[in-house]
């Protein structure tokens, strides 16, 4: 009985599925003294800057340049506000996971609902990552036109340049080794490289845009405001909100990163630094991407780079842009998969006595293989990234980013909420619910009446 009591105390409902720092790791982890500030910034930035950036130029095209850039910065501010709420109320409840915080406020049902949202959101993101990797390597179809992939362009249409085979090869040789790590801090170097590759993508895109402006290839200014011609075009603007929310979703990664920090008090500064870096990358990508391709901007802007850029070394630069971001997504993938696996495990093995997955090798391997297989199959059957963003962004992502943090603050189990917290929470709640309803309605209307989401 005493042993059972000790186990229950050790693995309480608020305990992280991943042990904190090195206090509960095995002997092999004794040398781990906690994650550094820079490592945490890179890991969090990698969690943020994923596939959402590829859809932002299309978002700006729909909203117009000025409102689009303003909305990107506003989304960053609202994201920071919601994360600060999670951290502050989490400290009051002594919860060390996001689901533990929600469980403290709403019980086991609330905890499970959040975990379901995280699983749905991360599954959608991972599928989107693989879709884009497939688009880059093997090509894609959009508007009846085929956009050639890098490998397909180099070697022609062969059985081994097909989407299925290239995604299978990528999964076995690149993704499988990366998702086998049991600590998120183990990915700090690949995360730093992924952020550097995102910066390379932005820099090369900016260079191409400047060169084309100087040689006169780009004529006319981009549309500054949305093109609203009827009620349908007005309501369609709301379909961009899920993309903006998905672009900044990282709330599920906050606690795993905080739990491994040498100094957990640095987490607020880490969040601000990471969001500032990501916002700069997003604004630059959206501005130069829309300026470069104008009204021909596709929902996955990488697909635009298969065309002749009409500049010196245009083919080389185009391949650099696509390959750099394809590699970036491969390195982002394990960070998102980390949280995905933890939350699926929490749903399948609930209870205060459940041993963390890092201590159960057989469970870790079997769950990893099963989840990776689901993502792989999904990437081969979901038609395009906008379809995935429309529904996961309007449901799970909005709930994770705004509805749950606002609900926790309004519940205020520990009496620490201020009047400002209450006002912001109601604002986030109303905006999130109303925009989600409109976005889902517009998406369903577009699918059944127009044959798709935002037109390419």
N, C-alpha and C positions, 0 to 999 in steps of 0.2 A: 504493500500500500504506500509506503514511504517513497519507493522508487517511482511509482505512478504519479505521485504528487509532485516529485521533483521534475519529471518529464513534462507534466502539464504546466508547471511554473515556467520551465525553460522555453517551451514552444507555445506561448500564449497567443490569443487571437490577434494581438497587436504586434507580434514578433514578425520580422521580415522573413520572407521566403529565402532570402540570401542573408547569411550571418553578417553582423556588423564587424567591420575592420578585420583584425586577425584574432579577435578574442575567442571565436568559436570555430575557426578553421583548424584543419588537421595539422599534423606536424609539418607537412609540405608547404604550409602557408606561413610559417613562423617568421620568415623574412619580410613579410608584407606589413609595412608600418602605416599604411593609409595612402590614399590618393593625393596628388598635389593639386594646387589651384589650376595650373595650366592644363594638366591632364583632364580635370573635371570640366573645364571650359570647352576643350576639344570634344570630349564625349557628349556633352550636352548640345553643343553646336552641331555635331554630327547627327544627333537625334532629331534636331530641328530641320536642318537643311537636307531634305531628302528629295523625293520625287515632286513634291508640291511646287518647287521652284520652276519646273518645266511647264506648268500650267499657268504660271503668273503672267507671262506676256499675253496669253489669250484672255486672261482676266482683265488686264489693262486695256486690251483691244475692245472688250465688251463695255467697260465702264468709261473709257476715255482716259487719256494720259494723266490729266491732273487728278480727277477723282480716284483713279486706280492707284496712283502712288500714295495719295493721302490715306486710302483705305488700308494699304499695306502697313503704313506706320501706325495707324489707329489699331489695327489688329495686334501689332507688337505691344502696344501700351496696354490693351485689355488683357493680353496674355500675361504680361508681367504682373498686373494687378491680381489676376486669379491665382497665379503661382504664389505670390506673397501671402494671399489668404490661406492657401494650402499649408504653407510653411508655418505661419503664425498660429493657426488653429491646431495644426499638428503638434506643435510644441506644447500647447496647453493640454492636449489630450494624451501627450506622451506616445503618440502613434508614430511608428517608424516606417510605415508604408502608406501610400495614398488610400488603398482599400481599407487599411486599419483606421484611418481618420474617418472615412465614411461609415465604417462599421461602428465606430464609437458614437457617431451622431444618429445613425438610423438602424443599427443592429445588423444581424447577419444577412437579412434580405437586401439591405442597402449595399453592403459590401459585395455581395454576389452580383448585384445589378451593375455596379461599377466595373467589376472584373469582366463581365460579359461585354460591356461597352469597350473596354480596353482590348479585349480579344478581337472583337469585330473590327475595331479601328486599325489595330496593328496587322491583322490578317489582310485587310484591304490595302494598307500601305505596302506590305511585303509583296503582294500580288502586283501592285502598280510598279514597284521597283523591277520586278522580273519582266513585266511587260515592256518597260522602257529599255531594259538590257536587250531583250529580244528585238525590239524595234531598231536599236542602234546596230546590232550585229547582223541581223538577218533582213531588216526592212519591214515596212508596214504599208497598209492600204488606207487611203483617206480620200473621200470624195470621188471614188472611182479611179484614183491615180495611185500607182505604186511608187513608194519612196524607198530607194535602194539602201540596204544596210551596208556597213563598212566591210564586213567579211564577204558579203555577197558581191559588193562592188569590186573587191580585189580578185576574187577567184571565180566569179560567175555563179550561176544557179546550179548547185550540186546538191546531192543528198546530204552531204555533211555541212552545207551552209544553210540548211533548213532551220527554222526557229526552234523546233523541238530538240534537234540534236545539239545545237549551240547552247540552249538553256540547260540541257542535261549535262553537257561538258562543263559549263560554268558552275553548276550546282556541285558536281563531284570534285572538281579541282580547286575551286576558289571558295564557295560559300560554305561547304561542309566543314573544312578545317577551321574557318573563322567562327562558326556557331558552336564549336565544340568547347570553347572557353567557358569556365564556370564563374569567372569574375568579370564585371564590366570594365574594371580598371585595366585588365589584360589587353583591352582594345585601345588603350590610349594612343599608341603609336600609329595604328591604322586609322584612328579617328583624326589625328593631326594631319596625316597624309590625305585623308578624304576632304578635310577643310581646305588644304592647299590645292587639291585638284579642283574644288569648286571655285576657288579664286582664279586659277588658271583658266577655267571655262569662262568666267566673267571677263577677264583681261583680254582673252583672244576675241571674244564676241565684241567687246568695246573697240578693239583695234580694227576689226573688220568693218564695223560701222563707221568709224572715223575715216578709214581709207575710202570707203564707198561714198561718203559725204564729200570728200575732197575731189574725187574724180567725177562727181556728178551723177553717179549711179542711183542715188537716192534723191528723188525729186518730190517736193512738197512736204509740208509739215504733217506729223501724225495728228490724228483726230484728238483734240483736247478734251471734249465732252462726249457723253454717250449719245448714240444715235437713236433717239426715241421717236418713232413714227406712229405708234399705236399702243393700245393697252398691252398687247402681247409682248412687245419689245421692252416695255417698262417692267413688267413682272419678270421677264427673263434676266434682268439685272441681278435679281436676288439669287440666281443660280451660281453666282460667283462667290457668295458668302461661304459655302462649304469649302471651296478651294482655299480661301484666305485663312479659314480656321485650321484646316488640315496642314497648311504650310507652317504653322507655328506650334502644332501639337507636340508637346514634350513632357506633359504633366506626369505621365506614368514613369518617366525616367528620373524624375527629381530625387525621390527617396533612395533608389538604388545607388545613385551617385553620391548623395549626402551620406549614406551609411558607410561609405568607404573612404571618406575624407579624413585627412590627418587632423584638420580643424573644421568641424561641422558648422561653426559660426560663419565660415566664408561662403556658405551656399547662396546667400542673397546677392553678394557681389558677383558670384559666378553666374547667376541667372541674368543679372543686368549686363554683364560683359558679353555673355553668349548671345543674348537677344539683340544687343547693339550690333555685334558682328554680323549676325544673320540678317538683320534688317538692311544693313549696307549692301550685302550680297543680293538680297531680294530686290531692292530698289534699282541697283545697277543692272541686274539681269532683265528686269521688266522694262526699264527705260531703253536700253540698247537693243533688246530683243524685238520690242514693238517698233522702234525706230528703224531697225534693219529690214523687217519683213512687212511692216504695215498691216493692211487688211488681209494679207495672205498668211498671217501668223496662224499656225496650227495649234490645236489644243496641247500637243506635245511639241514644243518648239524645236527640239532636237531633230525632228523629222524634216524641218525646213532646210537643214544644212546639207541635204543630199543633192540640192540643186547647184548649178554653176554660179559661183559668187561673182564672177567677172572681175576678179582682181588677181594680181600676181600671186602665185602659190595658193590660189583659192582652194584647190582640191586638198592640199596638205593641211591648210588651216581648218577646213571643214572637218576633216578626219580628226584633227587634234581636239576640236571642240567636242565632237561626239565621243571619242575614246576617253578623254579626260573625265567627262561626266559619267560615262558608263562605269569606269573604274571607281569613281566616287560613290556611286550607288552600291557597287559590290562591297565597299568598305562600310557604308551606312547600314547595310542589311543586317549584320550581326548585332548591332546595337538595338535595333527595333525588335529583332527576333528574341533577344535576351528578355525583354519585358513581356513579349508575347508568350514565351515558354513559361515564365514564372506565374503569370496569371492563369493560364490554362491549367497548370499544375495545382494552383490554389483552388480552382473550381473542381478538379477531379479528386483532389486529396485534401478536403477541408478538415477543420477540427483542430483543437488546441494541442493535440498530441502528434500531429503530422510532422514528420522529420523533414527539414528543408531538402529540396531536390539535390542540392550540391553534395549532400552526404549519401545519396542513394544512386550509385553509378548506373545500375540497370534501368532504373526509372528515368534517369537523365538521358541515357542513350535512346531508349525506346520512344520516349516522348519527342525527342529532337527529330528522330527519323520520321515519325508519324506526321508531325507538324510541317516539316520540310516537304514531305510528299504532297500534302494538301496545298501548300503554297505553289508548288511546281505545277500541279494539275490546274489550279485556278488561273495561273498565268497563261496557260495554253487554251483557255476557254473564254475568259473575259475579253470582250472585243477591243476596248481601248481604255486609257487612263481616266478620261472624263466620266465615263459610266461609273467607275469605282469611286472617284472623288465625289460625285453627285450624291450618292446615297450614304457612304460611310461618313462623309464630311457633314452632311445634313442631320445625321442621327448620332452616331457614336462619338464623333470628334467634338461636336457642339456640346454634347453632354459632359464629356471628360473635361473640356476646356473651360466651360462657363456654368452649366447647370449644376453640377455637383459641388464645385467650390462655392457658388452662391447659396445653394441649399444648406451647406454646412454652416456658413456664416449666419444665415437666417435662423437656423436651429439654435445656434449659440449655446451649446450644452454647458460651457464653462464660464459664461457671462463676461466675455472679453470683447464682444463686438461693439464698435462705436457707431454713432449715427451715420458717419461716412460709409462704414462697412455695409450698413443696412441699405442705404441709398444705392450704393454701387451694386450690391447684390441683386436688388430688385431690377435695376437697369439691365444688368447682364442677363438675368432670368427672362425678362420680357423680350429683350432683343434676340436672345438665343431661341426661345420657343417660337416667336412670331416669324423670324427669318427662316427657321427650319421648316415650319409648316408651308410657307410660301415657296421655298426652294424645292421641297419634295413635290408639291403640287405642280409646279412649273416643269420639273424634271419628268414627271409622269405624263404630263400633257405633251411635252416635246417628244418623248419616246413613242407614244401611241399615235400622235398626229403629225409630227414632223420627221420622225424616224431617227431622232438622236437628240443630244444635248446642244451645247453651243455649236453653231455651225463652224466648220473649219474654213 
